Amino acid sequence: MEVASSIMEILFLFSEALLYPAILLLIALVIWALVMIGQVISEYSGRIRDISQIREAGKQAQKDITADNHASAREAFTTIPLNPMVRKFVTDLSAFFGDSRFSLEAEKMLQDYELIIGKELQHLKILTRTAPMLGLMGTLIPLGPALMGLSEGNIQALVSNLVVAFSTTVLGLLVGGVAYSIMLIRRGWYHQDFSDMEYIVEGLE
């Protein structure tokens, strides 16, 4: 009986020790979510795309590459509005204009940029899972002391622990919802960027 009591006490101590780290992490994630909202708004204001200009630039670049004028082919894309990731892709790709291995290098670069896009979204996917989990931890851990306070008639302990429990739930769901929304928005943007990259490569082959 004493062994079981000791085990239960150890479990209680471990769970209690996790409460404050969970709360601190949630507060940090709330700050991160607010920063990410600002970053998304800033990124949205800087996104410019005109498929007709991309199409014309591709035609001009193809003519310049055929004429062995690689600098002019690069300028055909640098003078038109492109989203930052597409612009960086074209800059990297221009190093292989006129190269006999252009198709191979372009395919490898597309695969690399697909991995980059996946990494950009990976931390958001993690947060959509971990934030609600931290919120749930912050909810369940105070319930033990709250029930003990209720059994002892300590209403103050009951109320204070329930406030912590409900607050952490709200914060966890808030961060998870923000992360999920940002992930969906950025996934749409990056898929469009990747489609433009593929279109540029196919037009230059």
Backbone torsions as a table, in degrees:
resi	resn	phi	psi	omega
1	MET	NA	-39.5	178.4
2	GLU	-66.9	-35.8	179.3
3	VAL	-64.0	-45.5	179.3
4	ALA	-62.7	-39.6	178.8
5	SER	-65.0	-39.4	179.2
6	SER	-65.9	-40.9	179.1
7	ILE	-63.5	-44.3	179.6
8	MET	-63.2	-36.8	179.0
9	GLU	-67.7	-40.0	177.9
10	ILE	-63.8	-43.5	177.9
11	LEU	-60.3	-41.9	-179.8
12	PHE	-64.0	-42.1	-179.5
13	LEU	-65.2	-41.5	179.2
14	PHE	-63.1	-45.7	-179.1
15	SER	-65.4	-39.1	177.9
16	GLU	-64.2	-37.4	-179.3
17	ALA	-66.8	-24.6	-178.8
18	LEU	-83.0	-12.0	-174.6
19	LEU	-64.3	-52.2	-175.5
20	TYR	-67.9	-40.4	173.1
21	PRO	-58.8	-38.8	179.1
22	ALA	-64.9	-41.8	179.2
23	ILE	-65.5	-43.6	179.6
24	LEU	-63.5	-40.7	177.5
25	LEU	-64.1	-40.3	178.5
26	LEU	-63.4	-41.6	178.0
27	ILE	-62.7	-42.5	178.2
28	ALA	-63.3	-38.7	-179.9
29	LEU	-69.8	-33.0	175.9
30	VAL	-64.2	-43.6	177.0
31	ILE	-61.9	-43.2	177.8
32	TRP	-60.2	-41.0	-178.9
33	ALA	-63.1	-40.3	178.1
34	LEU	-65.3	-39.7	177.4
35	VAL	-64.7	-41.4	-179.1
36	MET	-65.7	-35.5	176.5
37	ILE	-60.8	-44.2	177.4
38	GLY	-63.5	-39.2	179.6
39	GLN	-65.7	-39.7	179.9
40	VAL	-65.8	-41.6	177.8
41	ILE	-62.4	-43.2	178.7
42	SER	-64.3	-42.3	179.6
43	GLU	-65.0	-38.5	179.4
44	TYR	-63.5	-41.0	-179.0
45	SER	-68.1	-21.7	-179.2
46	GLY	-97.8	2.0	-178.5
47	ARG	-87.9	122.4	-179.4
48	ILE	-132.5	130.6	-178.8
49	ARG	-148.7	129.3	176.1
50	ASP	-136.0	101.6	-173.7
51	ILE	-63.1	-30.6	179.4
52	SER	-66.1	-38.7	177.4
53	GLN	-70.0	-35.5	176.1
54	ILE	-63.8	-41.0	179.2
55	ARG	-62.7	-45.4	-179.6
56	GLU	-67.7	-39.5	178.2
57	ALA	-63.5	-38.1	177.8
58	GLY	-63.1	-41.8	178.5
59	LYS	-63.9	-44.2	-179.5
60	GLN	-66.2	-41.8	-179.8
61	ALA	-64.5	-38.4	178.1
62	GLN	-62.5	-40.3	177.5
63	LYS	-65.4	-41.9	-178.8
64	ASP	-66.8	-38.4	178.6
65	ILE	-66.0	-40.6	177.3
66	THR	-61.5	-36.1	179.0
67	ALA	-85.1	7.7	179.5
68	ASP	61.6	32.8	178.6
69	ASN	-110.5	77.9	-171.6
70	HIS	-71.3	-34.4	178.6
71	ALA	-62.6	-41.1	178.5
72	SER	-68.8	-34.9	177.7
73	ALA	-64.0	-38.9	177.6
74	ARG	-66.3	-41.5	-178.9
75	GLU	-65.7	-26.9	179.4
76	ALA	-59.7	-30.8	179.4
77	PHE	-93.9	-32.6	-176.3
78	THR	-73.0	-16.8	-178.6
79	THR	-93.1	0.0	-179.9
80	ILE	-112.4	156.4	179.0
81	PRO	-70.9	124.4	177.9
82	LEU	-135.4	150.4	174.0
83	ASN	-67.3	150.4	-173.0
84	PRO	-52.1	-44.3	-177.9
85	MET	-67.5	-38.8	178.5
86	VAL	-67.0	-40.0	179.3
87	ARG	-62.9	-43.1	178.4
88	LYS	-64.8	-38.0	178.6
89	PHE	-62.4	-46.6	-179.5
90	VAL	-63.6	-38.5	177.9
91	THR	-62.0	-45.2	177.7
92	ASP	-65.9	-39.7	-177.4
93	LEU	-68.1	-31.1	-176.3
94	SER	-63.2	-19.4	177.8
95	ALA	-66.1	-17.0	-177.5
96	PHE	-111.2	10.4	176.7
97	PHE	-60.7	129.6	179.1
98	GLY	82.3	-5.1	179.2
99	ASP	-75.4	142.0	179.3
100	SER	-66.4	-21.7	179.8
101	ARG	-98.4	22.4	-174.5
102	PHE	-57.7	-46.9	-177.3
103	SER	-60.5	-42.8	-179.6
104	LEU	-66.0	-46.5	-179.1
105	GLU	-65.9	-37.9	179.3
106	ALA	-65.0	-41.0	178.9
107	GLU	-65.0	-41.1	178.1
108	LYS	-64.6	-39.9	179.7
109	MET	-66.6	-38.1	176.6
110	LEU	-61.8	-41.7	178.6
111	GLN	-64.4	-40.5	178.7
112	ASP	-63.5	-41.9	-179.8
113	TYR	-70.7	-29.3	174.7
114	GLU	-65.4	-38.0	176.6
115	LEU	-67.6	-38.2	178.1
116	ILE	-61.6	-43.6	178.3
117	ILE	-61.6	-42.3	178.8
118	GLY	-61.1	-39.8	178.9
119	LYS	-68.3	-36.0	178.4
120	GLU	-62.1	-31.8	-177.7
121	LEU	-93.8	-15.6	-173.1
122	GLN	-63.1	-43.7	-177.5
123	HIS	-67.3	-28.4	176.2
124	LEU	-70.3	-38.7	177.1
125	LYS	-62.3	-40.3	179.4
126	ILE	-63.4	-43.2	-178.2
127	LEU	-66.7	-33.2	178.4
128	THR	-63.4	-21.3	178.2
129	ARG	-96.2	-45.8	-171.6
130	THR	-73.8	-35.2	-178.0
131	ALA	-61.7	-49.5	175.8
132	PRO	-62.8	-31.5	178.0
133	MET	-65.7	-42.6	177.0
134	LEU	-64.5	-38.8	176.7
135	GLY	-61.4	-39.4	179.3
136	LEU	-67.7	-39.5	175.8
137	MET	-60.3	-45.1	179.3
138	GLY	-66.3	-18.5	177.6
139	THR	-84.3	-45.3	-173.5
140	LEU	-77.1	-36.7	-175.9
141	ILE	-60.7	-45.4	-179.5
142	PRO	-72.0	-11.5	-178.5
143	LEU	-66.4	-31.5	177.3
144	GLY	-60.7	-57.1	176.7
145	PRO	-60.7	-32.5	179.4
146	ALA	-64.3	-43.4	178.8
147	LEU	-67.5	-36.7	176.9
148	MET	-64.5	-40.4	177.6
149	GLY	-64.2	-37.3	178.5
150	LEU	-65.3	-42.2	-179.6
151	SER	-66.5	-27.6	-179.4
152	GLU	-93.7	-0.7	-179.0
153	GLY	77.7	15.4	-179.8
154	ASN	-90.3	89.1	-176.5
155	ILE	-66.7	-33.9	-179.7
156	GLN	-61.8	-43.1	178.5
157	ALA	-66.5	-39.0	178.4
158	LEU	-61.4	-48.9	-176.5
159	VAL	-65.4	-46.0	-176.9
160	SER	-63.5	-38.9	179.5
161	ASN	-71.7	-36.2	177.8
162	LEU	-68.3	-34.2	176.6
163	VAL	-62.4	-44.5	177.6
164	VAL	-62.2	-43.2	-177.6
165	ALA	-61.8	-48.6	-177.7
166	PHE	-70.5	-35.1	-179.4
167	SER	-65.4	-43.1	-179.7
168	THR	-67.2	-34.2	176.4
169	THR	-61.4	-46.3	-179.1
170	VAL	-62.9	-44.8	-179.0
171	LEU	-63.9	-42.0	179.3
172	GLY	-62.3	-43.8	179.1
173	LEU	-68.0	-36.0	178.7
174	LEU	-62.2	-50.5	-178.9
175	VAL	-64.5	-41.6	178.4
176	GLY	-62.3	-41.3	179.1
177	GLY	-66.7	-41.2	178.2
178	VAL	-64.6	-45.4	-179.5
179	ALA	-62.2	-41.3	179.9
180	TYR	-66.0	-41.2	-180.0
181	SER	-65.1	-44.4	178.9
182	ILE	-64.4	-38.0	178.7
183	MET	-61.9	-43.6	179.3
184	LEU	-64.6	-41.9	-180.0
185	ILE	-63.7	-49.5	-177.0
186	ARG	-69.3	-34.0	178.2
187	ARG	-62.0	-40.9	176.5
188	GLY	-63.4	-42.6	178.7
189	TRP	-62.3	-49.7	-173.8
190	TYR	-70.0	-32.4	175.2
191	HIS	-65.8	-37.4	176.0
192	GLN	-66.7	-41.5	176.9
193	ASP	-60.9	-43.7	-178.7
194	PHE	-65.7	-37.2	175.9
195	SER	-61.5	-40.5	177.5
196	ASP	-65.5	-38.8	177.7
197	MET	-60.9	-46.3	178.7
198	GLU	-61.8	-40.3	179.8
199	TYR	-63.6	-41.5	178.9
200	ILE	-63.4	-45.2	-178.6
201	VAL	-63.7	-46.7	-179.9
202	GLU	-63.0	-31.2	179.1
203	GLY	-74.2	-21.8	-177.5
204	LEU	-97.0	-11.2	-178.0
205	GLU	-78.4	NA	NA
